[in-house]
Amino acid sequence: MLELYQFELSHFCEKVRFILDYKNLPYRKVEVTPGVGQFELFRMSGQRQVPVLKDGDDIIAGSTAIAFYLDKKHPEKPILPLNAQQRALTLMLEEWADASIALNGRTAMIGAFNQDGDFRTAFFPTQTPTAITQLVDNLPDSARNLGNLVASNIPNAVKTVIGAVPGEILNVGGTVIGYGPEAVKAAKEDLAQNLEALSIMLSEKPYLISDHPTLADFAVAGLSMYIKFPASPALDMPMGLKGKGVPGLADNPAYKAFFDWRDKLYLDFRKIDESRPPQPAPEGVPQKISID
């Protein structure tokens, strides 16, 4: 069986999970432990970042490389159009999503995390002791960052927050690089433009490029996770996070069409992991119904 080495709350992993589910490929999720688990991942794949796909003796690192590999090995339900123009547009949109939506979404979400106490609290499971959530609220902004939380499975989130801030986002003085107020403001402005463009593109058609989903659709849907966390039961996250996102973007009625489109993509193609207990869905979230 395919094995996906991942973080559950990684938007790049979500992009790959979308593709695996769309192609009806069974796979096993291997949750990587931040830090020590990433050293093991390095020994296997030559790098520390998720996602990594293991297919027998084949090791494929990176969401785009995994997408190309899966489409070549499992050409049924292709995600790369045969039409040259459509294929070119798909590749351009996927690269745009990787470069703009993913990076700006992370920056904007870290800004929301630093500024909104209720949003920070939503990252913890309901059983998390109040003393721990208060400790996180009392951390300085330079240490209290979303990067620690999204790069971990939820049961490890508290440990990660209390631990050291990841070195790659610190400068010598211990402050968070690239997540100051100006960077957050610029990221939100870019995302507003992106969401407006996507809403226009989707106003009269069900998918971005073709009459069926392509890599562009799954990239945009998966990588927009940090703008607004999906309410779908396919994702294993605290209930308090579902449907929450960056203020001014996630709750802006001008972008409702985009998020409605994304919700439908989740409903149609993402699958619930049957190996874990079912979660109740937030009110108003459409559910698949199986009829025997």
NUZAFI-677535 format. One record per residue: x, y, z of N, C-alpha, C in turn; residue number from 1; residue in one letter. Coordinates in steps of 0.2 Angstrom, whole numbers, plus 2048, in hexadecimal, padded with zeros to 3 digits. Example, Ala and Ser with C-alpha at 12.3 -4.5 7.8 and 13.67 -1.06 7.14 Angstrom:
! NUZAFI-677535
  nc1  nc2  nc3  cac1  cac2  cac3  cc1  cc2  cc3  seq  type
  842  7E4  827   83E   7EA   827  842  7F0  827    1     a
  840  7F5  823   844   7FB   824  840  800  827    2     s
//
This chain:
! NUZAFI-677535
  nc1  nc2  nc3  cac1  cac2  cac3  cc1  cc2  cc3  seq  type
  804  7FA  800   800   800   800  804  806  800    1     m
  802  80B  7FD   805   812   7FD  806  815  804    2     l
  80B  818  806   80C   81B   80C  80E  822  80B    3     e
  80A  827  80E   80B   82E   80E  80D  830  815    4     l
  814  832  815   817   835   81A  815  83D  81B    5     y
  812  83F  820   80E   845   820  80D  848  827    6     q
  80B  84F  827   808   852   82D  801  853  82B    7     f
  7FC  851  830   7F5   852   82E  7F3  859  82C    8     e
  7F6  85E  82F   7F4   865   82E  7F9  868  829    9     l
  7FC  864  825   800   867   820  7FC  868  819   10     s
  7FC  86E  817   7F8   870   811  7FB  86C  80A   11     h
  801  86B  80A   804   868   805  802  860  805   12     f
  802  85D  80B   800   856   80C  7F8  856  80A   13     c
  7F4  85B  80B   7ED   85B   809  7ED  85B  802   14     e
  7F1  85E  7FE   7F1   85E   7F7  7F2  857  7F4   15     k
  7F6  853  7F7   7F8   84C   7F5  7F2  848  7F7   16     v
  7EF  849  7FD   7EA   845   800  7E4  845  7FB   17     r
  7E2  84B  7F9   7DD   84D   7F4  7DE  848  7EE   18     f
  7E4  848  7EB   7E6   844   7E5  7E5  83D  7E6   19     i
  7E8  83A  7EC   7E7   833   7ED  7E0  831  7EE   20     l
  7DC  835  7F1   7D5   834   7F2  7D1  834  7EB   21     d
  7D2  839  7E7   7CF   83A   7E1  7D1  834  7DC   22     y
  7D7  831  7DD   7D8   82B   7D9  7D6  825  7DC   23     k
  7D3  825  7E2   7D1   81F   7E5  7D7  81A  7E7   24     n
  7DC  81D  7E9   7E2   819   7EA  7E3  818  7F2   25     l
  7E3  812  7F4   7E3   811   7FB  7EA  813  7FE   26     p
  7EB  816  804   7F1   818   806  7F1  818  80E   27     y
  7F7  817  811   7F8   818   818  7FB  81E  81A   28     r
  7F8  822  81E   7FB   828   821  800  827  826   29     k
  807  829  825   80C   828   82B  80D  82F  82D   30     v
  80B  831  833   80C   837   836  813  838  839   31     e
  816  83D  836   81D   83E   838  81E  843  83E   32     v
  822  840  843   822   844   849  827  84A  848   33     t
  825  850  849   829   856   848  830  855  84B   34     p
  835  857  848   83C   856   84B  83F  84F  849   35     g
  83E  84B  84E   842   844   84E  83F  840  848   36     v
  838  841  846   835   83D   841  838  840  83A   37     g
  83A  846  83A   83C   849   834  843  847  832   38     q
  847  845  837   84E   842   836  84D  83C  833   39     f
  848  838  835   847   831   832  845  832  82B   40     e
  840  837  82A   83E   839   823  844  83A  81F   41     l
  849  83E  821   84F   840   81D  853  83A  81B   42     f
  853  835  820   857   82F   81E  854  82B  819   43     r
  84D  82C  818   849   828   813  849  82B  80D   44     m
  848  832  80D   847   836   807  84C  83B  805   45     s
  851  83C  809   856   841   808  854  848  809   46     g
  84E  849  80C   84C   850   80E  847  84F  814   47     q
  845  855  818   841   855   81E  83A  857  81D   48     r
  838  859  817   832   85C   816  82D  856  814   49     q
  826  857  817   821   853   814  81D  857  80F   50     v
  81A  854  80A   818   84D   80A  81E  849  807   51     p
  81E  842  809   822   83D   805  81E  837  804   52     v
  81E  834  7FE   81A   82F   7FC  81F  829  7FB   53     l
  81D  823  7FF   821   81D   7FE  81D  818  7FA   54     k
  81F  816  7F4   81B   811   7F0  820  80B  7EF   55     d
  820  806  7F3   825   801   7F3  82C  803  7F4   56     g
  830  803  7EF   837   805   7EF  838  80C  7ED   57     d
  832  80F  7EA   832   816   7E8  831  81B  7ED   58     d
  835  820  7EE   834   825   7F3  833  82C  7EF   59     i
  82E  82F  7F0   82C   835   7EC  82B  83B  7F1   60     i
  82F  840  7F1   82F   846   7F5  82C  84C  7F2   61     a
  827  850  7F5   824   856   7F3  81E  855  7EF   62     g
  819  859  7F0   812   858   7EE  812  858  7E6   63     s
  815  85C  7E3   815   85D   7DC  818  856  7D9   64     t
  81E  854  7DB   821   84E   7D9  81C  848  7DA   65     a
  819  848  7E0   814   842   7E1  80E  842  7DD   66     i
  80C  848  7DB   806   849   7D6  808  846  7D0   67     a
  80E  848  7CD   810   846   7C6  811  83E  7C7   68     f
  814  83C  7CC   815   834   7CD  80E  831  7CD   69     y
  80A  833  7D0   803   82F   7D1  800  830  7CA   70     l
  800  835  7C7   7FC   836   7C1  7FF  831  7BB   71     d
  806  830  7BB   809   82C   7B7  808  825  7B8   72     k
  808  823  7BE   808   81C   7C0  800  81A  7C1   73     k
  7FC  81E  7C2   7F5   81D   7C3  7F1  822  7BE   74     h
  7F1  821  7B8   7EE   826   7B3  7E7  826  7B3   75     p
  7E3  821  7B6   7DC   822   7B6  7DA  828  7BA   76     e
  7D5  82B  7B8   7D3   832   7BB  7D9  836  7BB   77     k
  7DB  838  7B6   7E1   83D   7B5  7E0  844  7B8   78     p
  7E6  846  7BB   7E5   84D   7BE  7E9  852  7BA   79     i
  7ED  84F  7B5   7F0   854   7B0  7ED  853  7A9   80     l
  7EA  858  7A6   7E6   858   7A0  7EA  856  79A   81     p
  7E8  852  795   7EB   850   78F  7EC  856  78B   82     l
  7E6  85B  78B   7E6   861   787  7EC  865  789   83     n
  7F0  867  784   7F6   86B   785  7F5  872  789   84     a
  7F0  875  787   7EE   87C   78A  7EC  87B  791   85     q
  7E7  876  792   7E5   874   799  7EA  872  79D   86     q
  7EF  86E  79B   7F4   86B   79F  7F9  871  7A1   87     r
  7FA  876  79C   7FF   87C   79E  7FB  880  7A3   88     a
  7F5  881  7A3   7F1   885   7A8  7F1  881  7AF   89     l
  7F0  87B  7AE   7F0   877   7B5  7F7  878  7B8   90     t
  7FC  877  7B4   803   877   7B7  804  87F  7BA   91     l
  802  884  7B6   803   88A   7B9  7FF  88C  7BF   92     m
  7F9  88A  7BF   7F5   88B   7C5  7F8  887  7CB   93     l
  7FA  881  7CA   7FD   87D   7D0  803  880  7D3   94     e
  807  883  7CE   80D   886   7D1  80B  88D  7D4   95     e
  806  890  7D2   804   896   7D5  801  895  7DC   96     w
  7FE  88F  7DC   7FB   88D   7E3  800  88C  7E8   97     a
  805  888  7E5   80B   886   7EA  80F  88D  7EC   98     d
  810  891  7E8   814   897   7E9  810  89D  7ED   99     a
  80A  89E  7EB   806   8A3   7EE  801  8A1  7F3  100     s
  7FD  89D  7F2   7F7   89B   7F6  7FB  898  7FD  101     i
  7FF  893  7FB   802   88F   801  806  894  806  102     a
  80B  898  803   80F   89C   807  80B  8A2  80A  103     l
  807  8A5  806   803   8AB   809  7FE  8A8  80E  104     n
  7FB  8A2  80D   7F7   8A0   812  7FA  89E  818  105     g
  800  89B  818   803   89A   81E  805  8A0  822  106     r
  807  8A5  81F   809   8AC   822  803  8AF  825  107     t
  7FD  8AF  821   7F7   8B2   824  7F4  8AE  82A  108     a
  7F5  8A8  82A   7F2   8A4   82F  7F7  8A5  835  109     m
  7FD  8A5  835   801   8A7   83A  800  8AD  83E  110     i
  7FE  8B2  839   7FC   8B9   83C  7F6  8B8  840  111     g
  7F1  8B4  83D   7EA   8B3   841  7EC  8B0  847  112     a
  7F0  8AB  847   7F1   8A7   84D  7F4  8AC  853  113     f
  7F9  8B0  851   7FC   8B4   856  7F8  8B9  858  114     n
  7F3  8BB  855   7EE   8C1   856  7E8  8BF  85A  115     q
  7E6  8B9  859   7DF   8B7   85B  7DF  8B1  860  116     d
  7DE  8B3  867   7DE   8AE   86C  7D9  8A8  86B  117     g
  7D3  8AA  869   7CE   8A4   868  7D1  8A0  862  118     d
  7D4  8A2  85D   7D6   89E   858  7DC  89A  85A  119     f
  7E1  89C  85E   7E6   898   861  7E3  893  865  120     r
  7DE  894  869   7DB   88F   86D  7D8  889  869  121     t
  7D5  88B  863   7D2   886   85F  7D7  881  85D  122     a
  7DE  882  85D   7E3   87D   85B  7E3  877  860  123     f
  7E1  878  866   7E2   873   86B  7DC  86E  86B  124     f
  7DD  868  86C   7D7   863   86D  7D3  866  873  125     p
  7CD  864  874   7C8   866   879  7CB  864  880  126     t
  7CE  85F  880   7D1   85D   887  7D7  860  889  127     q
  7DA  864  885   7E0   868   887  7DF  86C  88E  128     t
  7E3  86B  893   7E2   86F   899  7E3  876  898  129     p
  7DF  87A  89B   7DE   881   89B  7E5  884  89C  130     t
  7E9  881  8A0   7F0   884   8A2  7F4  884  89C  131     a
  7F4  87F  898   7F8   87F   892  7F6  884  88D  132     i
  7EF  885  88C   7ED   88A   887  7EF  891  889  133     t
  7EF  892  890   7F1   898   892  7F8  899  891  134     q
  7FC  894  892   803   895   891  805  897  88A  135     l
  801  894  885   803   896   87E  801  89D  87D  136     v
  7FB  89F  880   7F9   8A6   87F  7FE  8AB  882  137     d
  802  8A9  887   807   8AD   88B  80D  8AD  887  138     n
  80E  8A9  882   815   8A9   87F  816  8AF  87B  139     l
  81C  8B1  87A   81D   8B7   875  81B  8B5  86E  140     p
  819  8BA  86A   818   8B9   863  81D  8B5  85F  141     d
  823  8B6  861   829   8B3   85E  829  8AB  85F  142     s
  826  8A9  864   826   8A2   866  81F  89F  864  143     a
  81A  8A3  864   813   8A0   864  811  8A1  85C  144     r
  813  89C  859   812   89C   851  80F  896  84F  145     n
  80B  897  849   807   891   847  80B  88C  844  146     l
  811  88E  842   816   889   83F  817  883  843  147     g
  817  884  84A   818   87E   84E  812  87A  84E  148     n
  80C  87D  84D   806   879   84E  804  875  848  149     l
  805  878  842   802   875   83C  808  86F  83A  150     v
  80E  870  83C   813   86B   83B  813  865  83F  151     a
  80D  863  842   80D   85E   847  806  85B  847  152     s
  805  855  849   7FF   852   84B  7FC  855  851  153     n
  7F6  856  851   7F3   859   857  7F5  857  85E  154     i
  7F5  850  85F   7F7   84E   866  7FE  851  868  155     p
  802  852  863   809   855   864  809  85D  864  156     n
  804  860  863   804   867   862  806  86B  868  157     a
  804  869  86E   806   86C   874  80D  86B  875  158     v
  810  865  874   817   864   875  81B  869  870  159     k
  819  86A  86A   81C   86D   865  81C  875  867  160     t
  816  877  869   816   87E   86B  81A  880  871  161     v
  81B  87C  876   81F   87D   87C  826  87D  87A  162     i
  828  878  875   82F   877   873  831  87D  86F  163     g
  837  87C  86C   83B   882   869  837  883  862  164     a
  837  889  860   835   88B   85A  839  888  854  165     v
  837  886  84F   83B   883   84A  840  888  847  166     p
  846  885  847   84C   889   845  84B  88D  83F  167     g
  848  88A  83A   848   88D   833  844  893  833  168     e
  840  895  838   83C   89B   838  83E  8A0  83D  169     i
  844  89F  840   847   8A3   845  84D  8A7  842  170     l
  84E  8AD  844   854   8B0   843  859  8B0  849  171     n
  85F  8B3  849   863   8B3   84E  860  8B5  855  172     v
  85C  8BA  854   859   8BD   85A  853  8B9  85D  173     g
  851  8B4  859   84B   8B0   85C  844  8B2  85A  174     g
  844  8B7  855   83E   8B9   853  83B  8B5  84C  175     t
  835  8B5  84B   832   8B2   845  834  8B6  83F  176     v
  837  8B2  83A   838   8B6   834  833  8B5  82F  177     i
  831  8BB  82C   82C   8BC   827  825  8BC  829  178     g
  823  8BC  830   81C   8BC   832  81A  8C2  836  179     y
  81E  8C8  835   81C   8CE   838  816  8D1  835  180     g
  813  8D6  838   80D   8D9   836  80D  8DB  82F  181     p
  812  8DE  82C   812   8E0   825  812  8DA  820  182     e
  815  8D4  822   815   8CE   81E  80E  8CB  81E  183     a
  80B  8CB  824   804   8C8   825  7FF  8CC  821  184     v
  800  8D3  821   7FC   8D7   81D  7FC  8D6  816  185     k
  803  8D6  813   804   8D4   80C  801  8CE  80A  186     a
  802  8C9  80E   800   8C2   80D  7F8  8C2  80C  187     a
  7F5  8C5  811   7ED   8C6   810  7EB  8C9  80A  188     k
  7EE  8CE  808   7ED   8D2   802  7ED  8CE  7FC  189     e
  7F3  8CA  7FC   7F4   8C5   7F6  7EF  8C0  7F6  190     d
  7ED  8BD  7FC   7E8   8B8   7FC  7E1  8BB  7FA  191     l
  7DF  8C1  7FC   7D9   8C4   7FA  7D9  8C4  7F2  192     a
  7DE  8C6  7EF   7DE   8C6   7E8  7DE  8BF  7E5  193     q
  7E1  8BA  7E8   7E1   8B3   7E5  7D9  8B1  7E6  194     n
  7D6  8B2  7EC   7D0   8AF   7ED  7CA  8B3  7E8  195     l
  7CB  8B9  7E7   7C7   8BC   7E2  7C8  8B9  7DB  196     e
  7CE  8B8  7D9   7CF   8B5   7D2  7CC  8AE  7D2  197     a
  7CD  8AA  7D7   7CA   8A3   7D7  7C3  8A3  7D7  198     l
  7C0  8A8  7DB   7B8   8A8   7DB  7B6  8AA  7D4  199     s
  7B9  8AF  7D0   7B7   8B0   7CA  7B8  8AA  7C5  200     i
  7BD  8A7  7C5   7BF   8A1   7C1  7B9  89B  7C2  201     m
  7B7  89B  7C8   7B3   895   7CA  7AB  897  7CA  202     l
  7AA  89D  7C8   7A3   8A0   7C8  79E  89C  7C3  203     s
  7A1  89A  7BD   79D   897   7B8  79F  890  7B6  204     e
  7A3  88D  7BA   7A6   886   7B9  7A7  882  7BF  205     k
  7A7  87B  7BF   7A8   878   7C5  7AF  877  7C7  206     p
  7B4  877  7C2   7BB   876   7C4  7BF  87C  7C0  207     y
  7C5  87C  7C2   7C9   882   7C0  7CB  881  7B8  208     l
  7CD  87B  7B6   7D0   87B   7AF  7CB  877  7AB  209     i
  7C9  871  7AD   7C6   86C   7A8  7BF  86B  7AB  210     s
  7BB  866  7A8   7B5   864   7AA  7B5  85F  7B0  211     d
  7BC  85D  7B2   7BD   859   7B7  7C3  85B  7BB  212     h
  7C4  859  7C2   7C9   85C   7C6  7D0  85B  7C3  213     p
  7D4  860  7C4   7DB   85F   7C2  7E0  860  7C8  214     t
  7E6  85F  7C7   7EB   861   7CC  7EA  868  7CE  215     l
  7E8  86D  7CA   7E7   874   7CC  7E2  874  7D1  216     a
  7DC  871  7D1   7D7   871   7D5  7D9  86E  7DC  217     d
  7DD  868  7DC   7DF   865   7E2  7E4  869  7E6  218     f
  7E8  86D  7E2   7ED   871   7E5  7EA  877  7E8  219     a
  7E6  87A  7E5   7E2   880   7E8  7DE  87E  7EE  220     v
  7DB  879  7ED   7D6   877   7F3  7DB  875  7F9  221     a
  7E0  871  7F8   7E4   86F   7FE  7E8  874  801  222     g
  7EB  878  7FC   7EF   87E   7FF  7EC  884  802  223     l
  7E5  884  801   7E1   88A   804  7DF  888  80B  224     s
  7E2  882  80E   7E0   880   814  7E1  885  81A  225     m
  7E7  889  819   7E8   88D   81F  7E4  894  81E  226     y
  7E1  895  819   7DD   89B   818  7D7  89A  81C  227     i
  7D4  894  81B   7CE   892   81F  7CE  88A  820  228     k
  7CF  887  826   7CF   880   827  7C8  87D  824  229     f
  7C9  878  820   7C3   875   81E  7BF  872  824  230     p
  7B8  871  823   7B4   86E   828  7B3  867  827  231     a
  7B6  864  822   7B5   85D   820  7B8  858  825  232     s
  7B4  853  827   7B6   84E   82B  7BC  84A  829  233     p
  7BE  84B  822   7C4   847   820  7CB  84A  823  234     a
  7CB  84F  826   7D1   852   82A  7D0  851  831  235     l
  7D6  84E  834   7D6   84D   83B  7D9  853  83F  236     d
  7D4  857  841   7D7   85D   845  7D2  85F  84A  237     m
  7D3  863  84F   7CE   865   854  7C8  868  851  238     p
  7C2  866  854   7BC   869   851  7BC  870  851  239     m
  7BF  873  856   7BF   87B   856  7C3  87E  851  240     g
  7C7  87B  84D   7CA   87E   847  7C6  87D  841  241     l
  7C2  879  840   7BE   877   83A  7BA  87D  838  242     k
  7BB  880  832   7B7   886   830  7BA  88C  832  243     g
  7C0  88C  836   7C3   892   838  7C8  894  833  244     k
  7CA  89B  833   7CF   89D   82F  7D1  8A4  830  245     g
  7D5  8A7  82B   7D7   8AD   82C  7D2  8B3  82B  246     v
  7D1  8B7  831   7CC   8BC   831  7CC  8C0  82B  247     p
  7C7  8C2  827   7C7   8C6   822  7C7  8C3  81B  248     g
  7C9  8BC  81B   7CA   8B8   816  7C5  8B2  816  249     l
  7C6  8AE  81C   7C1   8A8   81D  7BA  8AA  81E  250     a
  7B9  8B0  820   7B2   8B2   822  7AF  8B7  81D  251     d
  7B3  8B9  818   7B1   8BE   813  7AC  8BB  80E  252     n
  7A5  8BE  80E   7A0   8BB   809  7A2  8BC  802  253     p
  7A7  8C0  800   7A9   8C1   7F9  7AC  8BA  7F7  254     a
  7AF  8B6  7FB   7B3   8B0   7FA  7AF  8AA  7FB  255     y
  7A8  8AA  7FD   7A4   8A5   7FF  7A4  8A0  7F9  256     k
  7A4  8A2  7F3   7A3   89D   7ED  7A9  899  7ED  257     a
  7AF  89C  7EE   7B5   898   7EE  7B5  892  7F3  258     f
  7B3  894  7FA   7B3   88F   7FF  7AE  88A  7FE  259     f
  7A8  88C  7FB   7A3   887   7FA  7A5  882  7F4  260     d
  7A9  885  7EF   7AC   880   7EA  7B1  87B  7EE  261     w
  7B5  87E  7F2   7B9   87A   7F6  7B6  874  7FA  262     r
  7B0  877  7FD   7AD   872   802  7AA  86C  7FD  263     d
  7A8  86E  7F7   7A5   869   7F3  7AA  864  7F1  264     k
  7B0  867  7EF   7B6   862   7ED  7B7  85D  7F3  265     l
  7B7  860  7F9   7B8   85B   7FF  7B3  856  7FF  266     y
  7AD  858  7FE   7A7   853   7FF  7A7  84E  7F9  267     l
  7A9  850  7F3   7A9   84C   7EE  7AF  847  7ED  268     d
  7B5  849  7F0   7BB   845   7EF  7BF  843  7F5  269     f
  7BF  847  7FA   7C3   845   800  7C0  840  804  270     r
  7C4  83B  806   7C1   835   80A  7C2  836  811  271     k
  7BE  833  815   7BF   833   81C  7C3  82D  81E  272     i
  7C8  82E  822   7CC   828   825  7C8  824  829  273     d
  7C7  81E  827   7C2   819   82B  7C6  816  831  274     e
  7CD  817  831   7D0   814   837  7D0  818  83D  275     s
  7CD  81E  83D   7CC   822   843  7C5  823  844  276     r
  7C3  825  84B   7BC   826   84D  7B9  82B  849  277     p
  7B3  82B  847   7B0   830   843  7AF  837  848  278     p
  7AF  83C  844   7AE   843   848  7A8  846  846  279     q
  7A4  849  84B   79E   84D   849  7A0  852  844  280     p
  79C  854  83F   79E   859   83B  79B  860  83E  281     a
  79E  865  83D   79B   86C   83F  794  86D  83B  282     p
  790  871  83F   789   872   83C  78A  875  835  283     e
  785  873  831   785   876   82A  78A  873  825  284     g
  78E  86E  827   792   86B   822  78F  865  81F  285     v
  78F  865  818   78C   860   815  78F  859  816  286     p
  78C  854  816   78F   84D   818  78D  848  812  287     q
  792  844  811   790   83E   80C  78C  839  810  288     k
  787  836  80D   782   831   810  783  82B  80C  289     i
  785  825  80F   785   81F   80C  77E  81B  80C  290     s
  77C  819  807   775   815   807  777  80E  804  291     i
  776  809  808   777   802   806  771  800  803  292     d
//
